[in-house]
Amino acid sequence: MENIVTEEASSVVEPFIGMEFESEEAAKSFYDSYAKSTGFVMRVDAFRRSTRDGTVVWRKLVCNKEGFRRSRPRRSESRKPRAITREGCKALIVVKKDKSAKWIVTKFVKEHNHPLLSLLANARRSSHISQSPDKKDAKIRELSTELSRERGRCAALQQQLDMVLNVMEEHANHLSVNINNVIQSVREIESNTFTKSLS
């Protein structure tokens, strides 16, 4: 029972054969989290259905660089060829539903045949850290200038908004006075009519 992994499982745990999940979605969620923390993108691949009730009982989850793209004739010579996203990566897990309705990892391939995103991100982070102080100061000044410019724009917009609100308030007050005058006139007319009818 200690091998069962829920959807909230930690993404740092490495899959292993025999690992159990409460559902297919829990297995997908776990491998997706593992993929993100490791530095690749998961893709939901093949599946098999039960011959008895048609439900999915076997699922393969792979790296998005699994397999190779099918070569198709180009429609036009002027079109640029699409970037190669499939590199024949073998990394995957296979989960199978057992008789107790648990999903069990029956196959796990860890190795990728391409650089992982986390390694590339670390390299980029290192290059940012190694920037000279002069470059950092220049970037700070640039961002400060942009922030000051945006604050100025916000102040100008606020001033315009206040002017519009003042005009709207004056207009509302003017309408209120006119409505009160109309009501007063109607009352006077009604009063005069009532007085004439009595006489």
Steps between C-alpha positions, in 0.01 A plus 500: 500500500792739557569495123166662413544852360219754495465801265659720769821293503832681502647558155856420615428127544642291216267241347578133558354170386227395743405856597123520551250776425137539601392590144625556147472877558720470809764319291484771231519779758799337671697442180419852377636647827805274478555613140482869593739460793742294290494726196289343227140510376268202544280373219209259544560223247349157426229324699310171504137438587338213682333253265235451766373854570706726271669698779868596475714246688852577367666833429841611373633844603803624307737792452369738234816432297408131469490351150566680174280730294361347184657647190237660280547660157527877529206687351708796395873560461456848651375361833758462773547145631354445847738472793593146597329419831521118495841351564423135566520537881428172684412648843157380618288327759231239439215462751252214510175464692498189723210298642478724808451807269844640594728623221846338513822614329609201291778672302722802561774638275683794658765590242442772239701540179485881509589783743242556772343845546612524863865473393452770236319722752786458751750596231299814415470583870878469540558735208266758661683471832835550327393831346726793587383755760499769228245305296284445808513872589408595144206259510385641834518857364306394190227338708486798739456740207224283357329481840516878537353545151214261579429682828477827304254345258292367790491846661386660172229238454385549860472875439292443185278254687442755779401762242251262337352411841463870587319569171271200560425622853416852377277353230322281757443801728363701206261216409389475863416873511306475171305197623411681825380802299282276281352327808428836662332627182283188476395541863408864442294407194323223693434741789355768268282244323369368833422856622308583179298181525388594852387845395 
